[in-house]
Amino acid sequence: MRVVGLDLGSRRIGVAVSDPTGTIASPHRAVERGPDRGSDHAALARLVAELGADRVVVGLPLSLSGAAGPAARGVTEEVEALAKVVAVPVETFDERLTTTTAERALSGQGLRGPARRRVVDKVAAAVMLQAWLDGGRGR
C-alpha cells in the first residue's frame, strides 16, 4: 500500500511518500501554496494520482496536551475539502513535534537558513508518515 503524507503549512505543503509496501516513508517534495485552497487541492489530487497512492495521511497539529486548537481545526476543515477532490481515503494523524524533529535532523546535517527552510516541510511530512506507518495503520 503506497501512502502519501502531507504537512499542511501556510506557505508550503510538505509531501512524503511511502514505498509500495507501506514500510518506509521518504520526503518527496514541498508544494508551494497557490492563490487559493482549491488550486492547492487540485494540485495535490494530481500528485496523489501520479504517485499511485492508496491513501493520504495529513498531519494534525494538536497541542502538546493533545487538544485541538485553532491550527488543528483549520487543518480538519482543509482535510474535509481535500477529501472531496482526492480519489483515495484521506485521514489525519497527530503530528506533534514532527517539525521540531525534522529541524533537529536537518540542523545535525549542517543545513541552515534558506536551505533548511526549502526541505523542512517534506522532512516533517516524512517523519509524520513514518510514525503512522510504524503504528501499523496501513496494514
TIMI-2910 file (N, C-alpha, C, CB; in pm, 1 decimal, decimal comma, always signed):
<rs>
+----------+----------+----------+----------+----------+----------+----------+----------+----------+----------+----------+----------+------+
!      n_x !      n_y !      n_z !     ca_x !     ca_y !     ca_z !      c_x !      c_y !      c_z !     cb_x !     cb_y !     cb_z ! resn !
+----------+----------+----------+----------+----------+----------+----------+----------+----------+----------+----------+----------+------+
!    +84,1 !   -118,2 !     +0,0 !     +0,0 !     +0,0 !     +0,0 !    +88,1 !   +123,9 !     +0,0 !    -95,4 !     +0,2 !   +121,4 !  Met !
!    +79,0 !   +205,4 !   -103,1 !   +154,7 !   +331,2 !   -110,1 !    +70,4 !   +440,5 !    -45,2 !   +191,2 !   +368,7 !   -259,2 !  Arg !
!   +135,1 !   +515,8 !    +44,5 !    +67,6 !   +620,0 !   +120,2 !   +140,5 !   +752,1 !    +99,5 !    +60,7 !   +583,8 !   +270,8 !  Val !
!    +64,9 !   +859,8 !    +82,5 !   +121,1 !   +993,9 !    +74,5 !    +93,7 !  +1062,7 !   +206,9 !    +61,0 !  +1075,0 !    -45,5 !  Val !
!   +196,4 !  +1125,6 !   +261,0 !   +183,6 !  +1203,6 !   +383,7 !   +192,9 !  +1351,5 !   +350,7 !   +292,0 !  +1163,7 !   +486,4 !  Gly !
!   +109,2 !  +1432,8 !   +412,5 !   +108,1 !  +1576,8 !   +387,7 !   +124,8 !  +1654,0 !   +517,1 !    -21,2 !  +1618,5 !   +318,1 !  Leu !
!   +208,2 !  +1756,5 !   +511,1 !   +224,6 !  +1852,0 !   +620,1 !   +174,8 !  +1985,7 !   +566,1 !   +375,9 !  +1860,3 !   +670,9 !  Asp !
!    +53,3 !  +2024,3 !   +604,5 !    -10,7 !  +2144,6 !   +551,0 !    +40,8 !  +2269,1 !   +622,0 !   -163,5 !  +2135,1 !   +564,6 !  Leu !
!   +124,3 !  +2344,1 !   +554,2 !   +173,7 !  +2469,1 !   +608,9 !   +104,6 !  +2586,9 !   +543,3 !   +324,6 !  +2479,6 !   +591,1 !  Gly !
!   +130,0 !  +2705,3 !   +594,4 !    +64,8 !  +2823,8 !   +537,8 !   +129,0 !  +2866,4 !   +405,8 !    +70,2 !  +2939,3 !   +637,5 !  Ser !
!   +257,6 !  +2838,8 !   +386,8 !   +326,3 !  +2875,0 !   +262,6 !   +354,0 !  +2756,2 !   +172,2 !   +455,4 !  +2943,7 !   +294,3 !  Arg !
!   +385,0 !  +2642,9 !   +234,7 !   +419,8 !  +2522,7 !   +159,6 !   +349,0 !  +2402,3 !   +218,7 !   +571,8 !  +2500,5 !   +159,1 !  Arg !
!   +332,2 !  +2300,8 !   +135,2 !   +277,2 !  +2173,6 !   +179,1 !   +387,9 !  +2070,4 !   +161,7 !   +146,9 !  +2134,4 !    +98,3 !  Ile !
!   +431,4 !  +2013,3 !   +271,8 !   +533,0 !  +1909,0 !   +264,9 !   +468,3 !  +1778,8 !   +221,4 !   +604,3 !  +1891,9 !   +400,9 !  Gly !
!   +533,9 !  +1708,7 !   +129,1 !   +481,2 !  +1583,0 !    +76,1 !   +584,6 !  +1473,0 !    +98,3 !   +445,5 !  +1596,2 !    -75,7 !  Val !
!   +539,1 !  +1362,9 !   +154,6 !   +621,8 !  +1243,2 !   +170,7 !   +546,0 !  +1127,9 !   +108,0 !   +655,0 !  +1214,5 !   +322,2 !  Ala !
!   +618,5 !  +1022,7 !    +73,9 !   +554,3 !   +906,3 !    +12,8 !   +618,5 !   +779,8 !    +70,0 !   +566,8 !   +910,1 !   -143,7 !  Val !
!   +537,0 !   +678,1 !    +84,9 !   +590,3 !   +550,3 !   +132,4 !   +635,2 !   +466,5 !    +13,8 !   +484,7 !   +473,8 !   +216,2 !  Ser !
!   +713,0 !   +365,9 !    +43,0 !   +746,0 !   +266,6 !    -58,7 !   +619,2 !   +186,0 !    -86,8 !   +864,7 !   +173,2 !    -12,4 !  Asp !
!   +617,7 !   +104,8 !   -193,3 !   +495,1 !    +31,3 !   -228,5 !   +444,4 !    -64,4 !   -120,0 !   +519,0 !    -46,6 !   -353,9 !  Pro !
!   +533,8 !   -107,1 !    -30,1 !   +489,8 !   -198,6 !    +75,4 !   +435,5 !   -125,9 !   +197,9 !   +604,1 !   -287,9 !   +116,7 !  Thr !
!   +443,6 !     +6,4 !   +198,5 !   +394,7 !    +81,6 !   +313,6 !   +481,9 !    +65,5 !   +435,5 !   +255,6 !    +39,9 !   +346,7 !  Gly !
!   +612,4 !    +52,7 !   +415,1 !   +704,7 !    +29,5 !   +525,7 !   +791,0 !   +151,0 !   +556,1 !   +793,0 !    -88,8 !   +495,1 !  Thr !
!   +841,9 !   +217,1 !   +452,5 !   +937,1 !   +325,8 !   +470,5 !   +883,9 !   +453,6 !   +405,5 !  +1074,7 !   +287,9 !   +411,3 !  Ile !
!   +887,0 !   +562,8 !   +481,1 !   +845,8 !   +693,9 !   +430,9 !   +968,9 !   +771,9 !   +388,5 !   +765,3 !   +772,5 !   +538,1 !  Ala !
!   +956,2 !   +842,5 !   +276,8 !  +1065,3 !   +927,1 !   +227,4 !  +1010,6 !  +1064,5 !   +192,6 !  +1134,4 !   +863,1 !   +103,9 !  Ser !
!  +1090,0 !  +1169,8 !   +218,3 !  +1048,7 !  +1302,3 !   +173,4 !  +1035,9 !  +1302,0 !    +21,7 !  +1149,4 !  +1410,7 !   +219,9 !  Pro !
!   +933,1 !  +1367,1 !    -30,3 !   +913,7 !  +1370,8 !   -174,9 !   +938,2 !  +1511,1 !   -230,8 !   +772,3 !  +1324,1 !   -210,4 !  His !
!   +859,9 !  +1607,7 !   -184,2 !   +877,5 !  +1745,0 !   -230,6 !   +795,9 !  +1839,1 !   -143,3 !   +836,3 !  +1758,9 !   -379,1 !  Arg !
!   +817,5 !  +1967,7 !   -162,8 !   +734,4 !  +2069,4 !    -99,2 !   +659,7 !  +2141,3 !   -210,4 !   +820,2 !  +2169,9 !    -12,4 !  Ala !
!   +530,7 !  +2154,7 !   -194,0 !   +445,1 !  +2221,4 !   -292,1 !   +417,3 !  +2362,1 !   -240,2 !   +310,9 !  +2141,5 !   -316,5 !  Val !
!   +452,3 !  +2461,1 !   -319,8 !   +422,6 !  +2599,7 !   -281,7 !   +270,7 !  +2620,2 !   -287,0 !   +496,7 !  +2702,0 !   -376,4 !  Glu !
!   +218,7 !  +2689,9 !   -187,7 !    +75,9 !  +2721,1 !   -187,2 !    +43,3 !  +2810,4 !   -306,1 !    +34,2 !  +2789,6 !    -54,3 !  Arg !
!    -72,7 !  +2787,0 !   -365,4 !   -118,9 !  +2867,3 !   -478,0 !   -205,2 !  +2981,9 !   -431,6 !   -195,4 !  +2781,9 !   -576,8 !  Gly !
!   -278,1 !  +3041,4 !   -524,1 !   -361,1 !  +3157,6 !   -491,1 !   -481,9 !  +3123,3 !   -403,2 !   -408,9 !  +3222,8 !   -618,2 !  Pro !
!   -523,8 !  +2996,3 !   -404,5 !   -638,8 !  +2957,2 !   -322,3 !   -630,5 !  +2808,3 !   -289,1 !   -772,4 !  +2989,3 !   -395,1 !  Asp !
!   -707,7 !  +2768,6 !   -191,5 !   -705,9 !  +2628,1 !   -146,7 !   -753,0 !  +2532,0 !   -255,7 !   -793,6 !  +2611,3 !    -22,7 !  Arg !
!   -847,0 !  +2575,6 !   -337,2 !   -897,3 !  +2490,1 !   -444,8 !   -786,6 !  +2449,9 !   -540,4 !  -1008,2 !  +2560,8 !   -521,2 !  Gly !
!   -701,3 !  +2544,0 !   -577,5 !   -590,4 !  +2510,6 !   -667,8 !   -487,6 !  +2422,5 !   -596,7 !   -522,7 !  +2639,2 !   -720,6 !  Ser !
!   -467,1 !  +2445,7 !   -467,0 !   -376,8 !  +2359,1 !   -389,1 !   -428,6 !  +2215,5 !   -388,3 !   -362,2 !  +2411,6 !   -243,4 !  Asp !
!   -558,0 !  +2200,8 !   -364,5 !   -617,3 !  +2067,2 !   -355,5 !   -615,4 !  +1996,9 !   -490,7 !   -761,2 !  +2075,9 !   -303,0 !  His !
!   -638,5 !  +2070,6 !   -597,7 !   -632,5 !  +2010,6 !   -731,4 !   -491,0 !  +1961,6 !   -761,6 !   -678,0 !  +2112,1 !   -838,8 !  Ala !
!   -390,5 !  +2041,2 !   -724,8 !   -250,9 !  +2001,1 !   -746,1 !   -217,5 !  +1877,3 !   -663,5 !   -155,1 !  +2116,7 !   -710,1 !  Ala !
!   -266,3 !  +1873,2 !   -540,0 !   -241,0 !  +1756,0 !   -454,8 !   -312,1 !  +1632,5 !   -508,6 !   -286,4 !  +1783,6 !   -310,5 !  Leu !
!   -433,0 !  +1648,7 !   -558,4 !   -506,5 !  +1534,9 !   -615,2 !   -430,2 !  +1477,3 !   -733,8 !   -649,0 !  +1577,5 !   -658,6 !  Ala !
!   -375,5 !  +1565,2 !   -819,0 !   -294,9 !  +1517,6 !   -932,9 !   -170,2 !  +1444,1 !   -884,5 !   -254,4 !  +1635,7 !  -1023,9 !  Arg !
!   -103,8 !  +1499,4 !   -783,4 !    +17,5 !  +1437,1 !   -730,3 !    -12,0 !  +1300,5 !   -669,3 !    +82,3 !  +1527,8 !   -625,9 !  Leu !
!   -119,5 !  +1291,1 !   -593,9 !   -159,3 !  +1163,9 !   -532,6 !   -185,5 !  +1059,7 !   -640,9 !   -285,2 !  +1182,5 !   -444,0 !  Val !
!   -252,5 !  +1099,2 !   -747,8 !   -279,6 !  +1007,2 !   -859,0 !   -149,8 !   +966,5 !   -928,7 !   -376,1 !  +1072,0 !   -960,6 !  Ala !
!    -60,4 !  +1064,0 !   -954,4 !    +67,3 !  +1033,6 !  -1020,0 !   +150,9 !   +934,9 !   -939,1 !   +146,7 !  +1161,7 !  -1042,4 !  Glu !
!   +146,0 !   +948,9 !   -807,6 !   +224,5 !   +861,5 !   -720,4 !   +158,4 !   +725,1 !   -700,5 !   +245,6 !   +928,2 !   -585,5 !  Leu !
!    +36,2 !   +711,1 !   -744,6 !    -34,8 !   +584,5 !   -729,4 !    -66,5 !   +550,7 !   -584,9 !    +45,7 !   +473,8 !   -789,4 !  Gly !
!    -98,8 !   +652,8 !   -507,1 !   -125,7 !   +633,3 !   -364,4 !   -260,7 !   +566,9 !   -341,5 !   -120,6 !   +766,8 !   -290,9 !  Ala !
!   -265,4 !   +488,3 !   -235,6 !   -388,7 !   +422,2 !   -192,9 !   -456,3 !   +496,5 !    -78,3 !   -359,6 !   +278,9 !   -151,2 !  Asp !
!   -382,4 !   +591,6 !    -17,5 !   -432,5 !   +663,7 !    +99,3 !   -349,4 !   +789,8 !   +116,4 !   -427,2 !   +574,9 !   +228,0 !  Arg !
!   -410,0 !   +891,2 !   +177,6 !   -340,4 !  +1014,4 !   +213,2 !   -354,1 !  +1033,3 !   +364,0 !   -397,9 !  +1138,1 !   +134,3 !  Val !
!   -242,1 !  +1063,8 !   +428,7 !   -241,6 !  +1091,6 !   +571,7 !   -191,9 !  +1234,0 !   +590,5 !   -152,6 !   +989,0 !   +650,4 !  Val !
!   -271,7 !  +1315,7 !   +657,7 !   -239,8 !  +1456,3 !   +678,7 !   -207,2 !  +1477,9 !   +826,1 !   -357,5 !  +1547,8 !   +633,6 !  Val !
!    -96,0 !  +1546,2 !   +850,1 !    -56,8 !  +1576,0 !   +986,8 !   -153,9 !  +1670,2 !  +1054,1 !    +81,4 !  +1634,6 !   +989,8 !  Gly !
!   -196,2 !  +1634,6 !  +1175,2 !   -289,2 !  +1716,0 !  +1253,6 !   -211,4 !  +1781,3 !  +1367,5 !   -408,3 !  +1629,7 !  +1308,7 !  Leu !
!   -197,6 !  +1915,1 !  +1364,9 !   -114,4 !  +1983,9 !  +1464,8 !   -185,7 !  +2003,7 !  +1598,6 !    -70,8 !  +2118,6 !  +1411,1 !  Pro !
!   -194,1 !  +1897,3 !  +1675,2 !   -253,7 !  +1906,5 !  +1808,3 !   -157,3 !  +1978,7 !  +1902,3 !   -288,5 !  +1765,2 !  +1863,4 !  Leu !
!   -210,8 !  +2035,9 !  +2009,2 !   -124,8 !  +2099,7 !  +2109,4 !    -52,5 !  +1989,8 !  +2187,5 !   -208,2 !  +2192,3 !  +2206,0 !  Ser !
!    +46,7 !  +2029,1 !  +2265,7 !   +121,1 !  +1929,4 !  +2343,5 !    +31,0 !  +1851,7 !  +2438,9 !   +232,3 !  +1997,0 !  +2422,1 !  Leu !
!    -78,0 !  +1914,1 !  +2483,4 !   -171,7 !  +1845,8 !  +2572,6 !   -262,8 !  +1749,5 !  +2496,8 !   -256,0 !  +1947,9 !  +2647,9 !  Ser !
!   -258,8 !  +1756,2 !  +2363,0 !   -345,0 !  +1671,5 !  +2281,4 !   -474,0 !  +1738,4 !  +2239,5 !   -376,7 !  +1546,8 !  +2354,9 !  Gly !
!   -492,7 !  +1862,9 !  +2280,0 !   -614,2 !  +1936,3 !  +2244,7 !   -605,2 !  +1989,1 !  +2101,1 !   -637,5 !  +2053,1 !  +2343,6 !  Ala !
!   -720,7 !  +2003,3 !  +2040,2 !   -728,2 !  +2058,5 !  +1905,1 !   -751,3 !  +2208,8 !  +1915,8 !   -841,7 !  +1990,0 !  +1821,8 !  Ala !
!   -647,7 !  +2285,3 !  +1887,4 !   -656,9 !  +2430,7 !  +1889,7 !   -696,3 !  +2484,5 !  +1753,1 !   -524,3 !  +2492,1 !  +1934,4 !  Gly !
!   -678,1 !  +2614,3 !  +1731,9 !   -715,9 !  +2675,9 !  +1604,3 !   -643,5 !  +2613,9 !  +1483,9 !   -687,1 !  +2824,7 !  +1609,2 !  Pro !
!   -516,1 !  +2582,6 !  +1498,0 !   -441,5 !  +2524,2 !  +1384,6 !   -498,6 !  +2387,3 !  +1347,6 !   -290,3 !  +2511,3 !  +1419,1 !  Ala !
!   -528,0 !  +2305,9 !  +1446,9 !   -583,3 !  +2172,8 !  +1420,3 !   -723,2 !  +2182,7 !  +1359,2 !   -587,9 !  +2089,9 !  +1549,8 !  Ala !
!   -802,0 !  +2276,6 !  +1407,4 !   -935,6 !  +2294,7 !  +1349,7 !   -925,3 !  +2340,0 !  +1203,7 !  -1016,9 !  +2397,7 !  +1432,2 !  Arg !
!   -828,2 !  +2426,7 !  +1173,1 !   -808,1 !  +2470,1 !  +1035,3 !   -766,7 !  +2355,0 !   +945,2 !   -703,9 !  +2579,7 !  +1029,8 !  Gly !
!   -677,9 !  +2268,8 !   +994,7 !   -635,9 !  +2152,0 !   +916,5 !   -754,2 !  +2058,3 !   +895,3 !   -519,8 !  +2077,2 !   +986,8 !  Val !
!   -834,6 !  +2036,9 !   +998,4 !   -950,1 !  +1948,7 !   +986,1 !  -1046,0 !  +1998,9 !   +878,0 !  -1023,1 !  +1937,4 !  +1120,7 !  Thr !
!  -1068,4 !  +2129,1 !   +874,7 !  -1155,3 !  +2186,5 !   +771,1 !  -1094,0 !  +2166,9 !   +632,3 !  -1179,6 !  +2337,1 !   +797,8 !  Glu !
!   -962,1 !  +2187,4 !   +622,0 !   -897,7 !  +2170,9 !   +492,2 !   -898,6 !  +2024,7 !   +448,5 !   -754,3 !  +2223,5 !   +496,9 !  Glu !
!   -882,1 !  +1933,2 !   +542,2 !   -885,4 !  +1790,2 !   +509,4 !  -1022,7 !  +1751,4 !   +455,9 !   -850,1 !  +1704,7 !   +633,5 !  Val !
!  -1128,3 !  +1805,4 !   +512,8 !  -1263,1 !  +1775,7 !   +464,0 !  -1278,8 !  +1820,6 !   +319,3 !  -1369,0 !  +1843,6 !   +552,4 !  Glu !
!  -1225,1 !  +1936,7 !   +285,2 !  -1232,8 !  +1986,4 !   +146,9 !  -1143,4 !  +1903,2 !    +54,9 !  -1191,9 !  +2135,8 !   +140,2 !  Ala !
!  -1024,3 !  +1870,2 !   +101,4 !   -930,8 !  +1789,6 !    +21,5 !   -988,8 !  +1652,3 !     -9,3 !   -796,9 !  +1774,3 !    +94,9 !  Leu !
!  -1055,8 !  +1593,4 !    +88,4 !  -1113,2 !  +1459,3 !    +71,0 !  -1216,3 !  +1455,2 !    -41,4 !  -1177,4 !  +1412,4 !   +201,1 !  Ala !
!  -1274,9 !  +1569,1 !    -74,6 !  -1375,6 !  +1574,5 !   -180,9 !  -1314,1 !  +1570,1 !   -320,9 !  -1459,0 !  +1700,1 !   -166,3 !  Lys !
!  -1182,8 !  +1599,6 !   -332,1 !  -1120,2 !  +1602,1 !   -464,8 !  -1014,6 !  +1493,9 !   -484,4 !  -1057,7 !  +1736,5 !   -488,6 !  Val !
!   -975,4 !  +1427,6 !   -377,4 !   -876,3 !  +1319,7 !   -386,9 !   -951,9 !  +1188,0 !   -398,2 !   -779,1 !  +1318,8 !   -262,6 !  Val !
!   -905,7 !  +1102,2 !   -488,0 !   -979,0 !   +978,7 !   -518,8 !   -951,6 !   +863,6 !   -422,4 !   -945,3 !   +934,6 !   -657,1 !  Ala !
!   -877,7 !   +889,7 !   -313,6 !   -846,2 !   +784,6 !   -215,8 !   -883,6 !   +835,3 !    -76,6 !   -694,0 !   +744,5 !   -222,0 !  Val !
!   -892,7 !   +745,7 !    +21,2 !   -924,8 !   +791,2 !   +156,8 !   -820,9 !   +889,5 !   +210,6 !   -935,7 !   +671,7 !   +250,6 !  Pro !
!   -868,9 !   +987,8 !   +285,5 !   -783,3 !  +1088,6 !   +348,5 !   -812,1 !  +1085,0 !   +497,7 !   -808,2 !  +1232,9 !   +288,4 !  Val !
!   -705,7 !  +1078,2 !   +577,0 !   -723,0 !  +1078,5 !   +722,1 !   -618,5 !  +1167,1 !   +786,5 !   -714,5 !   +935,9 !   +778,9 !  Glu !
!   -637,9 !  +1198,8 !   +913,5 !   -540,8 !  +1279,8 !   +986,1 !   -464,8 !  +1193,0 !  +1085,4 !   -610,5 !  +1396,8 !  +1058,8 !  Thr !
!   -347,3 !  +1243,9 !  +1124,3 !   -263,9 !  +1174,9 !  +1222,3 !   -188,7 !  +1280,3 !  +1302,6 !   -164,7 !  +1074,8 !  +1153,0 !  Phe !
!   -179,9 !  +1259,6 !  +1430,8 !   -111,8 !  +1350,4 !  +1522,8 !    +31,1 !  +1378,3 !  +1476,1 !   -110,8 !  +1291,8 !  +1664,9 !  Asp !
!    +61,8 !  +1504,6 !  +1452,7 !   +195,7 !  +1540,6 !  +1406,0 !   +275,9 !  +1617,2 !  +1510,5 !   +185,6 !  +1623,1 !  +1280,0 !  Glu !
!   +236,7 !  +1607,8 !  +1636,6 !   +308,8 !  +1682,6 !  +1739,4 !   +458,4 !  +1657,9 !  +1730,9 !   +257,8 !  +1645,4 !  +1877,9 !  Arg !
!   +533,0 !  +1763,7 !  +1729,9 !   +680,1 !  +1765,3 !  +1732,2 !   +747,7 !  +1715,8 !  +1604,7 !   +727,6 !  +1682,9 !  +1845,4 !  Leu !
!   +672,4 !  +1688,5 !  +1498,0 !   +739,0 !  +1639,9 !  +1375,6 !   +826,6 !  +1747,8 !  +1314,0 !   +635,0 !  +1592,5 !  +1272,8 !  Thr !
!   +782,5 !  +1872,8 !  +1314,6 !   +865,2 !  +1979,0 !  +1257,6 !   +989,6 !  +1999,1 !  +1343,5 !   +785,1 !  +2111,1 !  +1246,1 !  Thr !
!   +975,6 !  +1989,6 !  +1474,8 !  +1091,7 !  +2000,9 !  +1563,2 !  +1190,2 !  +1888,6 !  +1535,4 !  +1048,3 !  +1998,6 !  +1710,8 !  Thr !
!  +1139,9 !  +1766,2 !  +1520,4 !  +1225,8 !  +1651,6 !  +1488,6 !  +1296,1 !  +1672,9 !  +1355,5 !  +1143,7 !  +1521,2 !  +1484,9 !  Thr !
!  +1223,0 !  +1720,1 !  +1256,3 !  +1281,5 !  +1745,9 !  +1124,5 !  +1387,0 !  +1855,3 !  +1132,2 !  +1172,5 !  +1785,0 !  +1024,0 !  Ala !
!  +1357,1 !  +1964,3 !  +1204,7 !  +1453,2 !  +2074,1 !  +1219,6 !  +1582,4 !  +2024,8 !  +1283,9 !  +1392,5 !  +2188,0 !  +1303,6 !  Glu !
!  +1570,8 !  +1944,0 !  +1387,0 !  +1690,6 !  +1892,1 !  +1454,7 !  +1772,1 !  +1802,9 !  +1362,8 !  +1651,6 !  +1814,6 !  +1580,4 !  Arg !
!  +1705,0 !  +1717,8 !  +1287,5 !  +1776,1 !  +1628,4 !  +1195,6 !  +1849,5 !  +1709,1 !  +1089,0 !  +1678,2 !  +1529,1 !  +1129,4 !  Ala !
!  +1784,0 !  +1810,1 !  +1035,4 !  +1846,6 !  +1891,4 !   +931,2 !  +1960,6 !  +1975,5 !   +986,7 !  +1743,0 !  +1981,7 !   +865,4 !  Leu !
!  +1943,1 !  +2025,6 !  +1108,3 !  +2048,4 !  +2103,1 !  +1171,7 !  +2170,7 !  +2013,8 !  +1195,9 !  +1998,2 !  +2165,0 !  +1304,7 !  Ser !
!  +2145,4 !  +1889,9 !  +1235,5 !  +2253,4 !  +1793,7 !  +1257,9 !  +2329,7 !  +1761,1 !  +1130,5 !  +2197,8 !  +1666,6 !  +1317,3 !  Gly !
!  +2265,2 !  +1780,5 !  +1016,9 !  +2330,4 !  +1757,2 !   +888,1 !  +2397,5 !  +1883,0 !   +836,2 !  +2229,6 !  +1706,6 !   +786,1 !  Gln !
!  +2392,3 !  +1990,6 !   +914,3 !  +2457,8 !  +2114,7 !   +874,2 !  +2375,1 !  +2205,1 !   +785,7 !  +2582,7 !  +2083,2 !   +805,1 !  Gly !
!  +2249,3 !  +2172,8 !   +762,3 !  +2164,4 !  +2260,5 !   +680,3 !  +2117,6 !  +2378,8 !   +764,5 !  +2041,9 !  +2182,4 !   +622,8 !  Leu !
!  +2135,6 !  +2497,0 !   +711,0 !  +2098,8 !  +2617,9 !   +783,5 !  +2014,9 !  +2709,7 !   +694,6 !  +2224,7 !  +2691,5 !   +833,4 !  Arg !
!  +1943,8 !  +2800,4 !   +758,7 !  +1872,0 !  +2907,6 !   +691,1 !  +1786,4 !  +2865,2 !   +574,6 !  +1967,0 !  +3006,3 !   +644,4 !  Gly !
!  +1804,5 !  +2931,4 !   +459,3 !  +1718,7 !  +2906,6 !   +342,2 !  +1723,4 !  +2761,3 !   +294,2 !  +1759,5 !  +2998,3 !   +228,4 !  Pro !
!  +1838,6 !  +2698,3 !   +301,4 !  +1849,2 !  +2558,5 !   +256,4 !  +1761,5 !  +2468,8 !   +342,4 !  +1996,3 !  +2509,8 !   +261,2 !  Ala !
!  +1759,4 !  +2493,0 !   +471,8 !  +1676,6 !  +2412,3 !   +562,5 !  +1528,9 !  +2440,4 !   +540,8 !  +1714,0 !  +2439,7 !   +708,7 !  Arg !
!  +1492,2 !  +2567,4 !   +521,6 !  +1351,0 !  +2601,6 !   +500,8 !  +1295,1 !  +2536,9 !   +374,6 !  +1334,0 !  +2753,1 !   +493,0 !  Arg !
!  +1380,2 !  +2515,5 !   +273,5 !  +1333,8 !  +2453,1 !   +149,4 !  +1298,4 !  +2305,9 !   +166,8 !  +1439,3 !  +2467,0 !    +42,4 !  Arg !
!  +1354,5 !  +2240,4 !   +266,8 !  +1331,0 !  +2096,4 !   +280,7 !  +1258,6 !  +2054,9 !   +408,0 !  +1460,3 !  +2025,5 !   +274,8 !  Val !
!  +1247,7 !  +2144,5 !   +506,1 !  +1192,0 !  +2103,8 !   +635,0 !  +1048,8 !  +2052,2 !   +623,6 !  +1196,4 !  +2219,9 !   +731,7 !  Val !
!   +967,9 !  +2108,5 !   +534,1 !   +827,6 !  +2066,9 !   +523,1 !   +815,4 !  +1922,8 !   +475,5 !   +752,3 !  +2159,2 !   +427,6 !  Asp !
!   +894,2 !  +1885,5 !   +374,5 !   +885,1 !  +1747,9 !   +324,6 !   +947,3 !  +1649,2 !   +423,6 !   +954,4 !  +1736,0 !   +187,7 !  Lys !
!  +1048,1 !  +1691,7 !   +497,9 !  +1106,5 !  +1604,2 !   +600,0 !  +1007,3 !  +1585,8 !   +714,8 !  +1240,9 !  +1662,4 !   +652,8 !  Val !
!   +939,2 !  +1693,2 !   +755,2 !   +837,1 !  +1682,0 !   +860,3 !   +725,0 !  +1588,8 !   +815,6 !   +779,7 !  +1821,3 !   +896,0 !  Ala !
!   +685,6 !  +1597,2 !   +688,0 !   +582,5 !  +1506,6 !   +635,7 !   +630,0 !  +1361,9 !   +643,5 !   +546,5 !  +1543,1 !   +489,8 !  Ala !
!   +757,7 !  +1338,1 !   +613,7 !   +812,3 !  +1201,5 !   +619,2 !   +818,5 !  +1150,2 !   +762,8 !   +952,6 !  +1197,2 !   +556,0 !  Ala !
!   +854,1 !  +1236,5 !   +857,4 !   +857,5 !  +1196,6 !   +999,2 !   +717,6 !  +1155,0 !  +1044,1 !   +911,2 !  +1312,9 !  +1088,8 !  Val !
!   +618,0 !  +1236,5 !  +1009,4 !   +479,5 !  +1206,5 !  +1046,8 !   +431,9 !  +1077,7 !   +980,5 !   +387,0 !  +1323,0 !  +1008,2 !  Met !
!   +458,0 !  +1063,6 !   +850,7 !   +413,4 !   +944,2 !   +778,7 !   +481,2 !   +819,5 !   +832,9 !   +441,4 !   +958,2 !   +628,9 !  Leu !
!   +609,5 !   +828,6 !   +865,5 !   +679,2 !   +711,8 !   +920,7 !   +617,6 !   +668,8 !  +1052,7 !   +827,9 !   +742,2 !   +940,1 !  Gln !
!   +580,2 !   +766,1 !  +1137,0 !   +513,7 !   +733,4 !  +1263,8 !   +381,1 !   +663,2 !  +1238,0 !   +490,8 !   +860,7 !  +1347,7 !  Ala !
!   +307,6 !   +710,9 !  +1137,6 !   +179,4 !   +646,4 !  +1102,1 !   +203,9 !   +504,1 !  +1055,1 !   +105,2 !   +726,8 !   +991,9 !  Trp !
!   +302,6 !   +485,8 !   +969,1 !   +335,0 !   +351,6 !   +917,9 !   +380,5 !   +260,0 !  +1031,4 !   +445,0 !   +359,9 !   +809,2 !  Leu !
!   +466,0 !   +311,2 !  +1119,5 !   +516,6 !   +231,0 !  +1230,9 !   +405,8 !   +189,3 !  +1326,3 !   +622,7 !   +308,2 !  +1306,7 !  Asp !
!   +299,2 !   +269,3 !  +1329,7 !   +184,9 !   +236,8 !  +1415,8 !    +96,7 !   +126,7 !  +1356,4 !   +101,2 !   +361,7 !  +1440,1 !  Gly !
!   +132,6 !    +78,2 !  +1239,1 !    +58,6 !    -32,1 !  +1177,9 !    -74,0 !     +8,1 !  +1116,9 !    +34,5 !   -137,5 !  +1278,7 !  Gly !
!    -93,6 !   +136,5 !  +1092,9 !   -223,7 !   +180,2 !  +1041,1 !   -246,5 !   +142,4 !   +896,6 !   -237,1 !   +328,1 !  +1055,3 !  Arg !
!   -140,0 !   +117,7 !   +821,7 !   -156,6 !    +83,9 !   +680,9 !   -179,3 !    -64,5 !   +656,6 !    -36,6 !   +128,6 !   +604,2 !  Gly !
!   -182,3 !   -140,9 !   +761,5 !   -196,2 !   -286,3 !   +744,6 !   -335,8 !   -332,3 !   +770,8 !   -101,9 !   -359,9 !   +835,3 !  Arg !
+----------+----------+----------+----------+----------+----------+----------+----------+----------+----------+----------+----------+------+
</rs>
